[in-house]
Amino acid sequence: MKNADIKNLSAGDLQNKLAELKAEYTKLKLAHKISPVENPIQIRDLRKTIARLNTELTNKQ
């Protein structure tokens, strides 16, 4: 998700997207512990996207 897309979201949308990505991150992390995922860079990208969403949510509040 790009920064421009994140900035256009409302606070409610940010919270919904944040919850969705956190669940996906947890699932991907667990799957990676059991057996390595094909693209481990996905884990890093999800973590960074979650941080961007948290930052934008803080700025909007």
C-alpha positions in Angstrom: 0.0 0.0 0.0 1.4 3.4 -1.0 1.7 6.4 1.3 -0.7 8.4 -1.0 -3.3 5.7 -0.6 -2.9 5.6 3.2 -3.3 9.4 3.5 -6.6 9.3 1.6 -8.2 6.9 4.1 -10.4 8.0 6.9 -9.6 7.2 10.6 -12.2 4.4 10.6 -10.9 2.9 7.4 -7.4 3.0 8.8 -8.4 1.1 11.9 -10.2 -1.5 9.8 -7.3 -1.9 7.4 -4.9 -2.1 10.4 -6.8 -4.9 12.1 -7.0 -6.8 8.8 -3.2 -6.5 8.2 -2.3 -7.4 11.8 -4.3 -10.6 11.4 -2.6 -11.4 8.1 0.8 -10.6 9.6 0.2 -13.0 12.5 -1.0 -15.7 10.2 2.0 -15.3 7.9 4.4 -15.3 10.8 3.0 -18.5 12.1 3.1 -20.2 8.7 6.7 -19.1 8.3 7.6 -20.8 11.7 6.0 -24.0 10.6 7.6 -24.1 7.1 9.4 -21.3 5.3 7.1 -19.2 3.1 8.1 -18.7 -0.5 8.7 -15.0 -0.2 9.8 -14.0 3.3 10.1 -10.3 2.2 6.2 -10.3 2.5 6.6 -10.4 6.3 8.8 -7.3 6.3 6.6 -5.4 3.9 3.5 -6.2 6.0 5.3 -5.0 9.2 6.3 -1.7 7.5 2.8 -1.2 6.1 1.3 -1.7 9.6 3.8 0.9 10.9 2.7 3.4 8.2 -0.9 2.9 9.0 -0.2 3.4 12.8 1.7 6.6 12.0 -1.1 8.0 9.8 -3.7 7.0 12.3 -1.8 8.9 15.1 -1.5 11.9 12.8 -5.2 12.0 12.1 -6.1 11.8 15.8 
